[in-house]
Amino acid sequence: MIKRLKRFLWLSIAIISIISISIGLMETLMAQQPSISHPLTSLTEAEINTAVSVIQREKTLSEMAAFPLIALQEPDKKEVLNFTPGKVFQRKAFLVIYERSQNKTYEGVVDLTSKTLSSWKEIPSVQPAIVASEYQLATEAFKSDPRWQTAMQKRGITDFNQVKISCWAPGILSKQEEATGNRLCRGLFYYKGEHWNYYGSPIEGILATVNLNTGKISSFVDRGIVPFSKENWNYDVNSLGKLLSPLKALKILQPNGASFQIKGNEISWQGWQFRYVMHPRSGLVLYQVTHNDGENIRPVLYRASLSETVVPYGDPNPTWSFRNAFDVGEYNFGSLATTMQLGKEIPENGLLLDAVFANGDGEPYVMPGVIGIYERNNGMLWKHYDYGTQRNDVRRSRELIMTMNAAIDNYDYSINWIFHQDGTLEVQNELTGIVLAQGTASEKQSEDDSSGRLIAKNIFGVNHQHFFNYRLDFDVDGQANSVMEMNVKALPMDEKNPLGNAIAVTETPLAKETAAVRDLDMKSSREWMIVSADKKNVLDATPGYMLMPEGNSIFFPVEGSKIRERAEFATHHVWVTKYKPTELYAGGDYPNQTQPGQGLPKYIADDEALMGEDIVLWYTMGVTHIPRSEDWPVMPVHRVGFKLVPRGFFSRNPAINLPE
C-alpha cells in the first residue's frame, strides 16, 4: 500500500513537472511573439532587432550607415485574404539603408522566421528621408562656418547658441546641385533670445546649404539684412496674461465602457471591422475594412492610407522658393507622430495606443500614446416627425474616430479616420500649428505685398498650399471592381422638359488608367463610384461606394514650374491605377531630391485596363492658405476631408434599426 502511494506521488510529481514545463514553454513562446497573430501585425521590437542584426551580419556597413526606414514588408495580398487564425504565415521586414560616406541607398528584405537576408539591392541616384542625426550634423556645419558666423554678427547676433536651426530637405535644386548628386539640406534660422517660441523671429536673407555627405556647407548666399520681430510670442498661460473666463465643466461619460472591441490590431464597432498599423512613413494605415450588413461580412477596402503631401510656398524670393515640403516621403510622417493626452487631443473617454518605431541607428523604441481611438456624439443620425400621429422618431448619431497627430517643424497635422453608423467612412485632416513666418521691416500691410499678408508687426505670412494624397485600395464586395464617374446636368427645355426642371445623371466608366486622371467639377457635381463588377444588389444594380469630395483646391504652381514636375500627383484630384503591391506612394518611393515624373505619372504609363480589375483610387485634396492675423501665434484648426459613402451597397438605411 505504501509502495503504491509512493508510486502515485512520484507519478503525480512527474505529471505536474511536465505540465509546468509545457506551461513555461508556452509562456516563453507567447513572450517572444506577444501579439503576432496575423500577417498584418506591426513589427515588434524583437523583430526590428532581428532585421538589423541580419543586415549587419550579412553586409559590411560603415559607422555612418543609417536606417531611414524599417517597417513590415507587407505580405502578398492573396495570402492575407486567404489567412485563417492559427495558420502559419511569413514575417518579413523591409529596410532602407543609407551609406552616407558612399552616398548610396540600399533596400533589404529580411525573413524574420529564418533570420536570413532574402533581398538586397542598391537603388541608384535616390535620397531617402532625412534622419534625426542629420539635423545635428547640419546644425554643427552651419555654426562652425565662418561665412555663417559673419552673417549672424552682421545681424547683431554674437551668441550663436541663441540661433535655432531647422534642417529642410533641399526642395528645388540648382542644375549644379542636380549634377553632383550629393545629399543636401537647407537651413532655416531663427533667433531664440529669451523666448522659447522662436518661430516669430526668422532670420531672413540667407540661403545656406549643407552637403550631408561631407558635413560642410556647399553653398552660402547672404542677400542682406531684414529686420525680425523681437516681441515675445510665447503662448503659455503665464505669457498670455489675462485669460478668457473658463467654461463650466463638460464631461463625456461612458459608464458601461466603450462600444468598440480591440483584439490585437483588429477593431470592431457597429458592423465595421478593420485592422490598423502605425507605419513610420505613411502614419496610420487601415487594412481589411469590412462591414457586416446583418447577413454577410462584406469587404470595402483592403488598404487605405495617406500616401504623400506637398506644401508649396508662393514667394519667388530665392530664400523661399525652394520650400516645397513632401512631409511623408522627405521626413517620414509616421515617425513624427506625437504623444497625445486624454482630455486634450482626444476626449477623456478615449483610449491611447502605443507604436513601435526604429531610429536612424536601427534601434527600436516605443512611442507611447500616438494612436487615439474614441467614440463621440454627432447630433442626429436620422429623424422624422409625423403630423398625423404626432409620432417623433429620431436616433442620435455616434461615430468612431481613429486618429494620430504629427508635428513637422512648425506645422501640426491630425489625421482622422471616422466610421459612421450609416456605413460611411470619412477622412478628416486637421491643420494647426504655427504659420511659417517671414521676417519683414513692415509694420503695416502694403498693397504691394501680393505674395502674402502681414499677420503681426515684422511678421509676414507667405501664401502657400497644403496638398494630401490618399491611396485607397478598394475591394468593394471583392477584388473585381470598376470606377464610374458621375456627372449631373440640367436638361434643356423641350417637349419632354417643358418647365426646364429636369436633372439628369450620367455615369461614365473610366476604362483605362490614362483616362482615369480626373478633376473636380462643381458645375456638374462630379463624384466617383467604385462598384463591384460581378455582384448585384437586391435591385439588380451594382453595389458600390462613392467618393464624395468636400473642400478642395487646384494646384497653383504653373505649367513648367519645377515643383509642378516633382509633385505631379497634386495637379489632379483623382487617379485610378490597377493594383500593384509596389505602387504605394503618389510622389514616388524617394521624393527627396527626386527627378520629375515620379510616382503616379509612372504608374499610369502602361495605361492598364481598369474594368473589372483590382483597382486603387488615389484622391488628392488641397488647402490654399492665405494667412491672416487670426492665425498668429498658433493657427486655429482648419479641416479638410472627404467621405466614402455607400451607394447601392445596402438594401436600406443600415442604421434604421438602431434601438432608441
C-alpha positions in Angstrom: 0.0 0.0 0.0 2.8 2.4 1.0 4.7 1.5 -2.3 1.6 2.2 -4.4 1.2 5.5 -2.6 4.8 6.4 -3.2 4.5 5.5 -6.9 1.3 7.6 -7.2 3.1 10.6 -5.5 6.1 10.3 -7.9 3.8 9.9 -10.9 1.9 13.0 -9.8 5.1 15.0 -9.3 6.3 13.9 -12.8 3.0 14.9 -14.4 3.0 18.2 -12.6 6.6 18.8 -13.7 5.7 18.1 -17.3 2.7 20.4 -17.2 4.8 23.1 -15.6 7.5 22.8 -18.3 4.8 22.9 -21.0 3.2 25.9 -19.5 6.6 27.6 -19.2 7.4 26.8 -22.8 4.1 28.2 -23.9 4.6 31.4 -21.9 8.1 31.8 -23.4 6.7 31.4 -26.9 4.0 33.9 -26.2 6.5 36.3 -24.7 8.7 36.0 -27.8 5.7 36.6 -30.1 3.2 38.5 -27.9 0.8 39.7 -30.4 1.9 38.4 -33.8 -1.4 36.6 -34.6 -2.0 38.0 -38.0 0.2 38.7 -41.1 -0.6 42.4 -40.9 0.7 42.9 -37.3 3.2 45.7 -36.9 6.9 44.7 -36.3 7.8 44.2 -32.7 11.0 45.5 -31.0 12.4 42.0 -31.2 11.7 41.7 -34.9 13.4 45.1 -35.6 16.5 43.9 -33.7 16.5 40.7 -35.7 16.2 42.5 -39.0 19.0 44.9 -38.2 21.3 42.2 -36.9 20.8 40.1 -40.1 21.7 43.1 -42.2 24.8 43.8 -40.1 25.8 40.1 -40.2 25.4 39.8 -44.0 26.6 43.2 -45.1 29.6 45.3 -44.1 28.2 48.6 -43.1 30.2 51.7 -42.2 29.9 53.6 -39.0 28.0 56.3 -40.9 25.3 53.9 -42.2 21.8 54.9 -41.3 18.4 53.2 -41.3 15.9 55.8 -42.6 13.1 53.2 -42.7 12.3 49.9 -41.1 8.8 48.6 -41.5 6.8 45.4 -42.1 7.2 44.0 -45.5 3.6 43.6 -46.4 2.7 40.0 -47.3 1.1 39.0 -50.5 -2.5 40.3 -50.7 -3.8 36.8 -51.6 -2.0 35.3 -48.7 -3.7 37.8 -46.3 -7.1 37.4 -47.8 -6.8 33.6 -47.5 -5.5 33.7 -44.0 -7.3 31.8 -41.2 -6.5 32.0 -37.5 -3.8 29.6 -36.5 -2.4 29.3 -40.0 1.4 29.7 -40.4 2.4 32.9 -42.2 5.6 34.6 -43.2 7.1 37.5 -41.4 9.4 39.8 -43.2 10.9 43.3 -42.6 11.6 45.9 -45.2 14.7 48.2 -44.6 16.2 51.2 -46.3 19.9 51.6 -45.5 21.8 54.7 -46.4 25.6 54.8 -46.6 26.3 58.5 -46.1 30.1 58.2 -46.8 29.4 56.5 -50.1 26.2 58.4 -50.9 24.4 55.1 -51.7 20.9 53.8 -50.8 20.1 50.2 -50.4 16.9 48.2 -49.8 16.9 45.0 -47.9 14.2 42.4 -47.0 14.8 40.2 -44.1 13.0 36.9 -43.5 12.3 37.1 -39.7 11.4 33.4 -39.4 14.6 32.0 -40.9 16.7 35.1 -39.9 18.1 35.4 -43.4 18.5 38.2 -45.9 16.1 37.4 -48.7 16.7 40.5 -50.8 19.4 43.2 -51.1 19.7 45.8 -53.9 21.2 49.2 -54.4 18.7 51.9 -55.6 20.8 54.3 -57.7 20.5 58.1 -57.7 18.0 58.4 -54.9 18.0 60.1 -51.5 15.9 58.6 -48.6 14.1 60.6 -46.0 16.2 62.8 -43.6 17.2 61.0 -40.4 17.4 62.6 -36.9 21.2 62.5 -36.7 21.4 64.7 -39.8 19.7 67.6 -38.1 22.5 67.8 -35.6 25.1 67.3 -38.3 23.7 70.2 -40.3 23.5 72.5 -37.2 27.2 71.9 -36.4 28.1 72.5 -40.1 26.3 75.9 -40.1 27.6 77.1 -36.8 31.2 76.2 -37.5 31.3 78.0 -40.9 32.9 81.5 -40.9 30.5 82.8 -43.5 27.5 81.9 -41.4 29.2 83.3 -38.3 29.8 86.6 -40.1 26.2 86.8 -41.3 25.0 86.4 -37.8 27.3 89.0 -36.4 26.2 91.5 -39.1 22.7 91.0 -37.7 23.9 91.7 -34.2 23.9 88.1 -33.0 27.2 87.1 -31.3 25.9 84.3 -29.1 25.3 81.6 -31.7 23.6 79.4 -29.1 20.7 81.9 -29.4 20.1 80.7 -33.0 17.8 77.8 -33.7 18.3 76.0 -37.0 15.8 73.9 -38.9 17.1 71.5 -41.5 14.8 71.2 -44.5 15.1 68.8 -47.5 16.5 71.0 -50.3 13.4 71.1 -52.4 14.1 72.7 -55.8 17.7 72.0 -56.8 20.0 74.1 -59.0 21.5 72.4 -62.1 24.8 72.2 -60.3 23.3 70.5 -57.3 21.5 68.1 -59.5 24.7 67.2 -61.3 26.7 66.4 -58.2 24.0 64.1 -56.7 25.1 65.0 -53.2 22.8 64.6 -50.2 21.8 68.1 -49.2 19.7 70.1 -46.7 19.0 73.8 -46.4 18.9 75.8 -43.2 16.1 77.9 -41.8 17.4 80.2 -39.0 15.6 81.7 -36.0 16.6 84.0 -33.2 15.6 82.5 -29.8 16.7 85.2 -27.5 14.9 84.8 -24.1 11.7 83.4 -25.6 11.1 79.7 -26.3 8.8 80.3 -29.3 11.4 81.3 -31.8 9.2 80.9 -34.9 8.2 84.6 -34.7 11.8 85.7 -35.2 13.0 84.2 -38.5 16.4 85.4 -39.7 15.9 86.3 -43.4 18.2 86.9 -46.3 20.4 83.8 -46.0 20.3 80.8 -48.3 22.7 78.2 -46.9 23.0 74.5 -47.9 24.9 71.7 -46.2 26.4 68.7 -48.0 25.4 66.0 -45.6 28.0 63.6 -47.2 30.9 65.8 -46.2 29.3 67.7 -43.2 30.3 71.0 -44.8 28.4 74.0 -46.3 28.3 73.6 -50.0 26.8 77.0 -50.9 26.1 80.2 -49.0 24.4 83.4 -50.1 23.6 86.4 -47.9 21.2 88.7 -49.7 21.1 91.3 -47.0 19.7 92.1 -43.5 16.0 92.0 -42.9 14.6 93.1 -39.5 12.8 90.4 -37.5 10.4 90.6 -34.6 11.8 90.7 -31.1 8.5 90.5 -29.4 7.5 87.7 -27.0 5.4 85.3 -29.0 5.3 82.7 -26.2 1.7 81.3 -25.8 1.9 79.6 -22.4 -0.7 80.7 -19.9 1.8 82.9 -17.9 2.9 84.7 -21.1 -0.6 85.5 -22.3 -1.6 87.4 -19.3 -5.3 87.9 -18.9 -7.2 84.8 -19.9 -10.8 84.3 -21.0 -13.3 83.2 -18.4 -13.2 79.4 -18.1 -16.2 77.4 -19.3 -18.1 75.2 -17.0 -17.1 71.5 -17.0 -18.3 69.3 -19.8 -17.9 65.6 -19.1 -18.1 62.8 -21.6 -19.1 59.6 -19.7 -19.4 56.0 -20.8 -20.3 54.3 -17.5 -20.7 50.9 -19.2 -17.4 51.2 -21.1 -16.7 51.7 -24.8 -18.7 50.1 -27.5 -15.7 49.1 -29.7 -13.7 45.9 -29.3 -9.9 45.5 -29.8 -8.3 42.2 -30.4 -4.6 42.5 -31.3 -4.6 45.2 -34.1 -8.2 44.4 -35.1 -11.1 46.7 -34.2 -14.8 46.1 -34.5 -17.7 48.6 -33.9 -21.3 48.8 -35.2 -20.8 46.4 -38.1 -17.4 47.8 -39.0 -14.2 45.7 -38.7 -10.7 46.6 -39.7 -7.0 46.3 -38.8 -4.6 49.1 -38.3 -0.8 49.6 -38.4 1.3 52.7 -37.5 3.7 52.9 -40.4 6.8 55.0 -39.9 6.4 56.7 -43.3 2.6 56.8 -44.0 1.4 57.0 -40.4 -1.9 55.4 -39.6 -2.8 52.7 -42.1 -6.1 50.8 -42.2 -6.4 47.2 -43.6 -9.2 44.9 -44.5 -12.1 47.3 -43.8 -15.3 45.4 -43.9 -19.0 45.9 -42.9 -21.4 43.4 -41.6 -24.8 44.1 -43.2 -26.6 41.7 -40.8 -26.2 38.7 -43.1 -22.7 38.9 -44.6 -19.3 40.4 -43.8 -18.6 42.4 -46.9 -15.2 43.9 -47.9 -15.0 47.6 -48.7 -11.2 48.5 -48.6 -8.2 46.3 -48.5 -5.7 49.1 -47.6 -6.2 52.9 -47.0 -3.5 55.4 -46.1 -2.1 58.9 -46.5 0.3 58.5 -49.4 2.1 61.8 -49.8 1.8 65.5 -49.1 3.3 68.6 -50.7 3.4 72.1 -49.3 4.5 74.7 -51.9 5.2 78.2 -50.8 4.4 81.1 -53.1 7.2 83.6 -52.6 9.6 83.8 -55.6 12.4 85.1 -53.4 15.3 82.5 -53.8 15.5 82.1 -50.0 11.9 80.9 -50.1 11.2 79.4 -53.5 12.9 76.1 -52.7 10.4 75.4 -49.9 8.2 72.6 -51.0 7.9 70.1 -48.3 7.0 66.4 -49.0 6.2 65.6 -45.4 5.6 61.9 -46.0 8.5 60.9 -48.2 11.1 63.5 -47.1 10.6 63.3 -43.4 8.8 60.0 -42.6 5.4 61.4 -41.4 4.5 58.5 -39.2 7.7 58.6 -37.2 7.0 62.3 -36.4 3.8 61.3 -34.5 3.4 63.0 -31.2 2.2 61.5 -27.9 -1.4 62.5 -27.1 -3.3 63.0 -23.9 -6.8 62.1 -22.8 -8.9 65.2 -22.5 -6.7 67.1 -24.9 -6.1 65.8 -28.4 -8.9 63.2 -27.8 -11.7 63.2 -25.2 -11.4 61.6 -21.8 -13.5 58.6 -22.9 -10.9 57.6 -25.5 -8.1 55.1 -25.5 -4.5 55.7 -26.3 -2.3 53.1 -28.1 1.4 52.8 -28.4 3.5 52.2 -31.6 7.0 50.7 -32.2 9.4 52.5 -34.4 13.1 52.3 -35.2 15.5 55.2 -35.0 18.2 56.1 -37.6 20.6 53.7 -35.9 18.2 50.8 -36.4 17.3 50.7 -32.7 13.7 50.0 -31.8 11.7 52.2 -29.4 8.1 52.5 -28.2 6.3 55.8 -28.8 3.5 55.9 -26.2 0.0 57.2 -26.9 0.5 58.1 -30.6 -2.8 56.4 -31.7 -6.1 57.5 -30.3 -9.5 55.8 -30.6 -12.8 57.1 -29.2 -16.5 57.5 -29.7 -18.3 60.8 -30.0 -21.8 62.1 -30.4 -22.5 63.8 -33.7 -26.0 65.1 -33.4 -28.9 63.5 -35.2 -28.4 60.4 -37.4 -32.0 60.3 -38.8 -35.4 61.7 -37.8 -39.0 62.1 -39.0 -41.9 63.8 -37.3 -45.3 62.5 -38.5 -48.0 65.2 -38.2 -50.9 62.7 -38.5 -49.9 60.6 -35.5 -47.6 63.2 -33.8 -45.1 60.4 -33.8 -41.5 61.6 -33.5 -38.8 59.0 -34.4 -35.2 60.1 -34.1 -31.9 58.4 -33.5 -28.7 60.1 -32.2 -25.5 59.6 -34.3 -22.4 58.2 -32.8 -19.0 58.0 -34.6 -15.9 56.0 -34.0 -12.7 58.0 -34.6 -9.2 56.7 -35.0 -6.6 59.4 -35.0 -2.9 60.4 -35.0 -1.1 63.7 -34.7 2.2 64.6 -36.2 4.4 67.7 -35.8 6.5 68.6 -38.8 8.7 71.5 -37.6 6.2 74.4 -37.3 3.1 72.7 -38.5 0.9 70.1 -36.8 -1.4 67.7 -38.6 -4.1 65.5 -37.2 -5.2 62.6 -39.4 -8.7 61.2 -38.5 -10.5 58.1 -39.9 -14.2 58.4 -38.9 -16.5 55.5 -39.0 -20.3 56.3 -39.2 -23.2 54.1 -38.3 -24.8 54.6 -41.8 -21.8 52.8 -43.5 -19.9 56.0 -44.4 -16.2 56.2 -43.8 -14.8 59.7 -43.6 -11.3 61.1 -43.7 -10.8 64.4 -41.9 -7.4 66.2 -41.8 -6.9 68.9 -39.2 -4.2 71.6 -39.8 -2.9 73.7 -37.0 0.5 74.7 -35.5 2.5 77.8 -36.4 2.5 79.6 -39.7 5.9 79.5 -41.3 6.7 83.2 -40.8 8.8 85.5 -42.9 10.6 88.4 -41.3 9.9 91.9 -42.7 10.6 95.5 -42.0 6.9 96.3 -42.4 4.6 97.1 -39.5 1.6 97.8 -41.7 0.1 95.9 -44.6 1.2 97.1 -48.0 -0.8 96.8 -51.3 2.4 95.6 -52.9 2.5 92.5 -50.7 0.6 90.2 -53.1 2.5 87.1 -52.1 1.0 87.0 -48.5 -0.3 89.1 -45.6 1.2 90.9 -42.7 0.0 88.8 -39.7 1.8 90.8 -37.0 4.4 93.6 -36.8 7.5 92.5 -38.7 5.9 89.1 -39.4 4.7 88.2 -42.9 2.6 85.1 -43.7 3.5 83.8 -47.2 0.7 82.4 -49.4 1.1 78.6 -49.6 -0.8 75.4 -50.1 -1.2 72.0 -48.4 -1.9 69.0 -50.6 -2.7 65.5 -49.3 -2.9 62.4 -51.5 -4.7 59.3 -50.1 -4.2 55.8 -51.6 -7.4 53.8 -51.4 -7.2 50.1 -52.4 -10.9 49.3 -52.8 -12.3 45.8 -52.7 -16.0 46.5 -52.9 -17.7 43.1 -52.4 -14.5 41.6 -53.7 -11.5 42.4 -55.9 -13.3 42.7 -59.2 -14.1 46.4 -59.3 -14.7 49.2 -61.8 -14.9 53.0 -61.4 -17.7 55.2 -62.7 -17.7 58.9 -62.9 -21.0 60.6 -62.2 -21.9 64.0 -63.7 -25.1 65.9 -63.1 -26.6 68.2 -65.7 -29.7 70.2 -66.3 -31.6 69.2 -69.4 -32.7 71.8 -72.0 -36.3 72.9 -72.2 -38.2 71.0 -74.9 -41.4 69.0 -75.2 -40.0 66.4 -72.8 -39.0 69.0 -70.3 -41.4 71.9 -70.8 -40.7 73.5 -67.4 -37.0 73.2 -67.6 -36.7 71.4 -64.2 -35.2 68.1 -65.3 -32.0 66.9 -63.8 -30.1 64.0 -65.3 -27.1 62.0 -64.0 -24.7 60.3 -66.4 -22.4 57.5 -65.3 -19.3 57.1 -67.4 -16.9 54.1 -66.9 -13.2 55.0 -66.5 -11.8 52.2 -68.6 -8.1 52.9 -68.8 -5.5 54.4 -66.4 -4.8 57.5 -68.5 -8.5 58.2 -69.0 -9.0 58.0 -65.2 -6.9 61.1 -64.4 -9.7 63.4 -63.4 -10.6 66.7 -61.6 -13.4 68.0 -59.6 -16.1 70.0 -61.4 -18.6 71.8 -59.2 -20.8 72.7 -62.2 -21.6 69.0 -62.7 -21.5 68.0 -59.1 -18.9 65.4 -60.1 -18.3 62.3 -57.9 -16.8 58.9 -58.4 -18.2 55.5 -57.6 -16.3 52.2 -57.1 -18.6 49.4 -58.0 -18.5 45.6 -57.9 -18.0 44.1 -61.4 -19.5 40.8 -60.6 -22.1 41.3 -57.9 -25.7 42.7 -58.0 -27.8 44.2 -55.2 -31.5 43.5 -54.5 -32.5 46.0 -57.2 -30.3 44.2 -59.7 -27.9 47.2 -59.7 -24.2 47.2 -58.9 -23.3 47.8 -55.2 -20.7 50.4 -54.7 -19.0 53.1 -52.6 -19.0 56.7 -53.7 -16.1 59.1 -53.3 -17.8 62.3 -52.1 -15.3 65.2 -52.2 -15.5 68.1 -49.7 -13.4 71.3 -49.7 -10.6 71.3 -52.2 -8.3 73.5 -54.4 -6.3 73.4 -57.6 -2.5 73.3 -57.6 -1.4 76.8 -58.3 2.3 76.4 -59.4 2.2 77.0 -63.2 3.0 74.7 -66.1 6.7 74.3 -66.4 7.5 75.0 -62.8 9.9 72.7 -61.1 7.6 71.9 -58.2 4.7 71.0 -60.6 7.0 68.5 -62.2 8.1 67.0 -58.9 4.6 66.9 -57.4 2.6 65.9 -60.4 0.2 63.9 -58.3 -1.2 67.2 -56.9 -2.1 68.5 -60.3 -5.2 66.3 -60.5 -7.7 65.3 -57.9 -8.4 61.7 -58.9 -6.1 59.0 -60.3 -7.0 55.3 -60.7 -4.5 52.5 -61.2 -4.6 48.8 -61.5 -3.4 47.2 -58.2 0.4 46.6 -57.9 1.8 45.9 -54.4 4.9 48.1 -55.0 3.0 51.2 -56.1 2.4 52.8 -52.7 3.5 56.5 -52.9 1.9 59.1 -55.2 5.2 61.1 -55.3 7.4 58.1 -55.8 9.4 56.0 -53.4 12.1 58.6 -52.9 10.7 62.2 -53.3 13.8 63.7 -51.6 15.8 65.3 -54.4 13.8 63.4 -56.9 13.6 63.6 -60.6 10.3 64.8 -62.3 7.5 62.5 -63.2 7.9 60.0 -60.3 5.0 58.2 -58.6 1.6 58.4 -60.3 2.7 59.5 -63.7 4.9 56.4 -63.9 2.3 54.2 -62.5 -0.2 55.0 -65.3 2.4 55.0 -68.1 1.5 51.4 -69.1 -2.2 52.5 -69.3 -3.7 49.3 -68.0 -7.3 48.4 -68.2 -9.5 49.1 -65.2 -12.8 47.5 -65.8 -13.5 44.5 -63.5 -10.0 44.7 -62.0 -8.4 45.0 -58.6 -8.1 48.8 -58.6 -6.6 51.6 -56.5 -8.1 55.1 -56.3 -5.8 58.0 -55.4 -7.5 61.1 -54.1 -5.8 64.5 -53.8 -7.2 67.3 -51.7 -5.7 70.7 -51.2 -6.0 73.7 -49.0 -4.9 77.2 -50.2 -3.8 79.1 -47.1 -3.7 82.9 -47.3 -2.5 83.7 -43.8 -4.4 86.1 -41.6 -3.7 87.8 -38.3 -6.0 85.4 -36.5 -3.6 82.6 -37.5 -1.0 84.0 -35.2 0.8 82.9 -33.0 -0.9 79.5 -33.3 -3.3 78.7 -36.1 -6.9 77.6 -35.2 -7.7 74.2 -36.6 -8.6 74.1 -40.3 -10.4 70.9 -41.5 -10.4 69.3 -44.9 -11.6 65.9 -45.9 -13.7 63.6 -48.0 -16.2 60.8 -47.5 -16.6 57.2 -48.8 -20.4 56.7 -48.9 -22.3 53.5 -49.7 -24.4 53.7 -52.9 -26.5 50.6 -53.5 -24.3 48.7 -51.1 -27.1 48.2 -48.6 -30.7 47.4 -49.3 -32.0 50.2 -47.0 -30.7 52.7 -44.4 -28.3 50.4 -42.5 -28.9 52.5 -39.3 -32.7 52.3 -39.4 -32.9 49.5 -36.9 -30.9 51.2 -34.2 -32.6 50.9 -30.8 -33.8 54.2 -29.2 
